[in-house]
Amino acid sequence: MAKFTVCVSDERHASYEVERKLLQSIDAELKLCSCESAEDIAAQCAEADAVLLDLAPMTAVAIAGLKRCKIISRYGVGFENVDLDAATAAGIQVTNVPDYCMEDVSDHALALMMTCLRHVSMRDRKVREGVWNLQAPSFRLQGKTLGVIGAGRIARALIRKTSGFDLKEVVAYDPYLSAEDLKAIGVRKVELDELLAVSDFVSLHLHANAETQGIINKAALEKMKPTAILINVSRGPLVKDEDLLEALENHRILAAGLDTHNREPLGADSPFCRLDNVVLTDHTAYSTAEGVLELKTKAAQNIIDVLTGKAPKYPVNKL
């Protein structure tokens, strides 16, 4: 019988051999669960020493059902589906992997930017339908302004990748960073209203919380250039869908590239699917072979550290 039991809350990956092999080093058995609700977690993970958490709701009800859990290791950067107060009160360490997908998500943001700028996906669809010589407004990348809302790891990777594009400038709105911090990476600190007004590309790089929810709304969109492109590779709730739909339908902005959505899966009935000036992907900006391997490795290592009495590299709560 294994010394530890580690439960995967909701099975979303094709294989768990990376985690299984790593956890075997501390005599931990990996158990795959199919939890959709807090009650599922309480029932299926009750005897777990650790939980590898994906999208299942780790609420206070779920946490109350964990009889001997020492760590909840969240797959990914965000931890919105974890009740941190309940976990802390129960003496359970919560961890995440905040640095695994900087290259991958910034690559995807750049791909969405270029696709929107040159209408690549729309042109591909139309050419396949036999349409030719499409008349759609395209613009030169040179001389444009990139605005990042939030200037953390992923935004900085994007800024680095655009450094050879001969942009006019990069501006950032981030109330937690000083002008000097941003100047050191070649970025001008601005307030949100100025960023929206001057940017040709507005790229979102924020956690979803009460402060950031709906930061892109009707008022924000009205401040943007009619040729501006909005990119969201962060979280769906940062954007008010009805306001963005109105702006796209009325060509108040040029286009949007959206990897994250308020409703996931998005569904073919989404009004966004009717529009040619939006590029949609399926919340997979993080998903490369290298990125997923790094995620799995670091999420499992968080568990190994805690179960062997070490401090985890990526703690979310303080015990």
C-alpha positions as CSV (number, residue, x, y, z in Angstrom):
1,M,0.0,0.0,0.0
2,A,1.4,3.4,-1.0
3,K,2.4,5.9,1.7
4,F,0.4,8.8,0.1
5,T,-2.7,9.1,-2.1
6,V,-2.9,12.0,-4.6
7,C,-6.2,12.6,-6.3
8,V,-6.6,14.3,-9.7
9,S,-9.9,16.2,-9.2
10,D,-11.1,16.3,-12.8
11,E,-9.5,14.3,-15.6
12,R,-8.8,16.8,-18.5
13,H,-5.3,15.7,-19.7
14,A,-4.8,12.7,-22.0
15,S,-2.1,11.2,-19.8
16,Y,-0.9,11.5,-16.3
17,E,2.3,9.6,-16.6
18,V,4.5,12.6,-15.9
19,E,2.8,13.2,-12.5
20,R,2.6,9.5,-11.7
21,K,6.3,9.0,-12.3
22,L,7.3,12.0,-10.2
23,L,5.0,11.1,-7.3
24,Q,6.2,7.5,-7.2
25,S,9.5,8.9,-6.0
26,I,7.8,9.6,-2.6
27,D,5.7,6.4,-2.7
28,A,2.5,8.3,-3.7
29,E,-0.3,6.6,-5.6
30,L,-2.2,8.7,-8.2
31,K,-5.9,8.3,-8.3
32,L,-7.9,9.8,-11.2
33,C,-11.3,11.3,-10.3
34,S,-14.2,12.8,-12.2
35,C,-15.4,15.6,-10.0
36,E,-17.8,18.2,-11.3
37,S,-19.2,19.5,-8.0
38,A,-18.0,20.3,-4.5
39,E,-19.9,17.2,-3.3
40,D,-18.0,15.1,-5.9
41,I,-14.7,16.3,-4.5
42,A,-15.8,15.6,-0.9
43,A,-16.8,12.1,-1.8
44,Q,-14.1,11.1,-4.2
45,C,-11.1,12.8,-2.7
46,A,-12.0,12.3,1.0
47,E,-8.9,10.2,1.8
48,A,-6.5,12.1,-0.4
49,D,-3.2,13.4,1.1
50,A,-3.1,15.9,-1.8
51,V,-5.3,17.0,-4.6
52,L,-4.2,18.0,-8.1
53,L,-6.9,20.4,-8.9
54,D,-8.0,21.5,-12.4
55,L,-11.4,23.1,-12.9
56,A,-13.6,21.4,-10.2
57,P,-15.0,23.8,-7.6
58,M,-12.8,23.6,-4.5
59,T,-15.4,25.3,-2.2
60,A,-15.7,25.3,1.5
61,V,-18.0,22.3,1.2
62,A,-15.4,20.4,-0.8
63,I,-12.6,21.3,1.6
64,A,-14.7,20.2,4.6
65,G,-14.9,16.7,3.0
66,L,-11.1,16.4,2.8
67,K,-10.1,14.3,5.9
68,R,-6.3,14.4,5.7
69,C,-5.4,16.6,2.8
70,K,-2.2,18.7,3.2
71,I,-2.0,20.4,-0.2
72,I,-4.3,21.5,-3.0
73,S,-2.0,21.9,-6.0
74,R,-3.8,23.9,-8.7
75,Y,-2.9,23.2,-12.4
76,G,-2.3,26.6,-13.8
77,V,-1.8,30.3,-12.9
78,G,-5.3,31.1,-11.6
79,F,-6.9,29.8,-8.4
80,E,-10.3,31.4,-8.6
81,N,-12.0,28.0,-8.0
82,V,-10.4,27.6,-4.6
83,D,-11.9,28.9,-1.4
84,L,-8.6,30.1,0.1
85,D,-10.1,31.1,3.4
86,A,-11.5,27.7,3.9
87,A,-8.3,26.0,2.9
88,T,-6.2,28.1,5.2
89,A,-8.6,27.5,8.1
90,A,-8.3,23.8,7.5
91,G,-4.5,24.0,7.4
92,I,-4.3,23.0,3.8
93,Q,-1.5,24.5,1.6
94,V,-2.7,25.9,-1.7
95,T,-0.2,26.2,-4.6
96,N,-0.3,27.1,-8.2
97,V,2.2,27.3,-11.2
98,P,2.4,31.0,-12.0
99,D,5.4,30.9,-14.4
100,Y,4.9,27.9,-16.6
101,C,3.2,29.4,-19.7
102,M,4.8,32.8,-20.2
103,E,6.2,31.9,-23.6
104,D,3.2,29.9,-24.7
105,V,0.5,32.5,-23.8
106,S,2.5,35.4,-25.2
107,D,3.1,33.5,-28.4
108,H,-0.7,33.0,-28.6
109,A,-1.4,36.7,-27.9
110,L,1.0,37.6,-30.7
111,A,-0.7,35.1,-33.1
112,L,-4.1,36.6,-32.3
113,M,-2.8,40.2,-32.9
114,M,-1.4,39.3,-36.3
115,T,-4.4,37.3,-37.3
116,C,-6.7,40.2,-36.5
117,L,-4.5,42.8,-38.1
118,R,-4.4,41.0,-41.4
119,H,-7.8,39.2,-41.2
120,V,-6.1,35.9,-41.7
121,S,-8.8,33.6,-40.3
122,M,-11.6,35.4,-42.2
123,R,-9.7,35.4,-45.4
124,D,-9.0,31.7,-45.0
125,R,-12.7,31.0,-44.6
126,K,-13.7,33.1,-47.6
127,V,-11.0,31.7,-49.9
128,R,-12.2,28.2,-49.1
129,E,-15.7,29.3,-50.1
130,G,-14.4,30.5,-53.5
131,V,-14.3,34.2,-52.6
132,W,-11.3,36.3,-53.9
133,N,-10.0,39.8,-53.8
134,L,-11.6,40.5,-50.4
135,Q,-11.9,44.2,-49.4
136,A,-11.1,44.4,-45.7
137,P,-9.2,47.1,-43.9
138,S,-5.7,45.9,-43.1
139,F,-2.9,48.0,-41.6
140,R,0.9,48.0,-41.3
141,L,2.4,46.8,-38.0
142,Q,5.2,49.3,-38.1
143,G,4.7,52.4,-36.1
144,K,1.8,51.1,-34.0
145,T,1.4,51.3,-30.2
146,L,1.0,48.2,-28.0
147,G,-0.9,48.7,-24.8
148,V,-0.8,46.0,-22.1
149,I,-3.2,46.1,-19.2
150,G,-1.2,44.3,-16.5
151,A,2.6,44.1,-16.9
152,G,3.4,40.7,-15.3
153,R,5.3,37.7,-16.7
154,I,3.2,37.1,-19.8
155,A,2.9,40.7,-20.8
156,R,6.7,41.1,-20.4
157,A,7.3,38.1,-22.7
158,L,4.9,39.7,-25.3
159,I,6.8,43.0,-25.0
160,R,10.1,41.2,-25.6
161,K,8.8,39.4,-28.6
162,T,7.5,42.7,-30.2
163,S,10.7,44.6,-29.6
164,G,11.8,44.0,-33.2
165,F,8.6,45.1,-34.8
166,D,9.5,48.8,-35.0
167,L,6.5,49.8,-33.0
168,K,6.0,53.4,-32.0
169,E,6.0,52.5,-28.3
170,V,4.7,50.2,-25.7
171,V,2.5,51.5,-22.9
172,A,1.2,49.8,-19.8
173,Y,-1.4,50.3,-17.2
174,D,-0.4,48.5,-14.0
175,P,-1.1,50.3,-10.6
176,Y,1.2,47.9,-8.8
177,L,4.3,48.8,-10.8
178,S,6.2,52.1,-10.8
179,A,7.1,54.2,-13.8
180,E,10.7,53.4,-13.1
181,D,10.0,49.6,-13.1
182,L,8.3,49.9,-16.5
183,K,10.9,52.3,-18.0
184,A,13.5,49.7,-17.2
185,I,11.9,47.3,-19.7
186,G,11.2,50.1,-22.3
187,V,7.6,50.7,-21.4
188,R,5.8,53.9,-20.6
189,K,3.5,53.8,-17.6
190,V,0.1,55.4,-18.3
191,E,-3.4,55.5,-16.8
192,L,-6.0,53.3,-18.2
193,D,-7.9,56.0,-20.2
194,E,-4.7,57.1,-22.0
195,L,-3.8,53.5,-22.8
196,L,-7.2,52.9,-24.4
197,A,-6.9,56.1,-26.4
198,V,-3.4,55.7,-27.8
199,S,-3.1,51.9,-28.3
200,D,-3.5,50.1,-31.6
201,F,-3.4,46.8,-29.7
202,V,-4.9,46.4,-26.3
203,S,-3.8,43.2,-24.7
204,L,-5.2,42.0,-21.3
205,H,-2.9,40.3,-18.8
206,L,-4.9,40.3,-15.5
207,H,-6.3,37.9,-12.9
208,A,-10.1,37.9,-12.7
209,N,-11.3,39.4,-9.5
210,A,-13.8,42.0,-8.2
211,E,-11.4,44.8,-9.1
212,T,-10.8,43.7,-12.7
213,Q,-14.2,42.2,-13.7
214,G,-15.6,44.0,-16.7
215,I,-12.6,46.3,-17.1
216,I,-13.3,46.2,-20.8
217,N,-16.9,47.6,-21.0
218,K,-18.8,50.1,-23.1
219,A,-17.0,53.1,-21.6
220,A,-13.6,51.5,-22.2
221,L,-14.4,50.5,-25.7
222,E,-15.7,54.0,-26.6
223,K,-12.2,55.3,-25.7
224,M,-10.4,53.0,-28.1
225,K,-9.5,53.8,-31.6
226,P,-11.8,52.6,-34.4
227,T,-8.8,50.7,-35.8
228,A,-7.9,49.2,-32.4
229,I,-7.6,45.4,-31.8
230,L,-8.5,43.9,-28.4
231,I,-6.7,40.7,-27.3
232,N,-7.8,38.6,-24.3
233,V,-5.6,35.6,-23.3
234,S,-6.3,36.1,-19.6
235,R,-9.8,35.5,-18.3
236,G,-13.2,35.9,-19.9
237,P,-14.8,38.0,-17.1
238,L,-12.4,40.9,-17.8
239,V,-14.7,41.7,-20.7
240,K,-18.4,42.5,-20.8
241,D,-19.5,40.4,-23.7
242,E,-22.6,42.4,-24.6
243,D,-20.5,45.6,-24.8
244,L,-17.8,44.0,-26.9
245,L,-20.4,42.5,-29.2
246,E,-21.9,45.9,-29.8
247,A,-18.5,47.4,-30.5
248,L,-17.6,44.7,-33.0
249,E,-21.0,44.7,-34.7
250,N,-20.9,48.5,-35.1
251,H,-17.2,48.5,-36.1
252,R,-16.4,50.7,-33.1
253,I,-13.1,48.8,-33.0
254,L,-11.5,46.9,-35.7
255,A,-11.3,43.4,-34.3
256,A,-10.9,41.2,-31.2
257,G,-8.9,38.1,-30.6
258,L,-10.3,36.0,-27.7
259,D,-8.9,32.9,-26.2
260,T,-10.8,33.1,-23.0
261,H,-14.6,33.6,-22.6
262,N,-17.3,34.2,-20.1
263,R,-19.0,31.0,-21.1
264,E,-16.7,28.0,-21.7
265,P,-17.1,26.0,-23.9
266,L,-18.2,28.9,-26.0
267,G,-20.7,27.0,-28.1
268,A,-21.7,27.4,-31.8
269,D,-24.7,29.5,-30.7
270,S,-22.5,32.3,-29.4
271,P,-23.2,35.6,-31.1
272,F,-19.4,36.0,-31.4
273,C,-19.4,33.1,-33.9
274,R,-21.5,35.2,-36.4
275,L,-18.9,37.9,-36.6
276,D,-16.0,38.0,-39.1
277,N,-14.0,40.6,-37.1
278,V,-13.4,38.3,-34.1
279,V,-10.9,35.5,-33.9
280,L,-11.9,32.8,-31.4
281,T,-9.8,30.1,-29.8
282,D,-10.6,27.5,-27.1
283,H,-8.8,28.7,-24.0
284,T,-5.6,26.9,-25.2
285,A,-3.1,29.7,-25.2
286,Y,-1.1,27.8,-22.6
287,S,-1.2,24.5,-24.5
288,T,2.0,23.5,-26.1
289,A,3.9,20.3,-25.6
290,E,6.6,22.2,-23.6
291,G,4.1,24.2,-21.6
292,V,2.0,21.3,-20.5
293,L,5.1,19.2,-19.5
294,E,6.3,22.2,-17.4
295,L,2.8,22.6,-15.8
296,K,2.5,18.9,-14.9
297,T,6.1,18.8,-13.5
298,K,5.7,21.8,-11.3
299,A,2.2,21.0,-10.1
300,A,3.5,17.6,-9.0
301,Q,6.6,19.0,-7.5
302,N,4.5,21.3,-5.3
303,I,2.9,18.2,-3.8
304,I,6.2,16.4,-3.4
305,D,7.6,19.4,-1.5
306,V,4.7,19.7,0.9
307,L,4.3,15.9,1.6
308,T,8.0,15.6,2.3
309,G,8.0,18.6,4.7
310,K,9.5,21.2,2.5
311,A,8.2,24.7,1.7
312,P,6.6,24.7,-1.8
313,K,8.1,27.0,-4.4
314,Y,4.7,28.4,-5.4
315,P,2.5,29.0,-2.3
316,V,-0.8,30.9,-2.7
317,N,-1.9,31.0,0.9
318,K,0.1,31.4,4.1
319,L,-0.2,28.8,6.8
